[in-house]
Amino acid sequence: MLNVLEAIEKRSSTRGYTDQRLTDEEIKALVKAGLQAPTARNE
């Protein structure tokens, strides 16, 4: 169990970003997906 805890503690997540801008269509798709996602109180 200790090995698992050590692995969790030491892990990191690195993301690579670019200067490429999203299109209006891509932004609308992301907003739509966010609005359809379930919530804790179903609101």
Residue pairs with C-beta under 8 A, 6 or more apart in sequence:
22 30
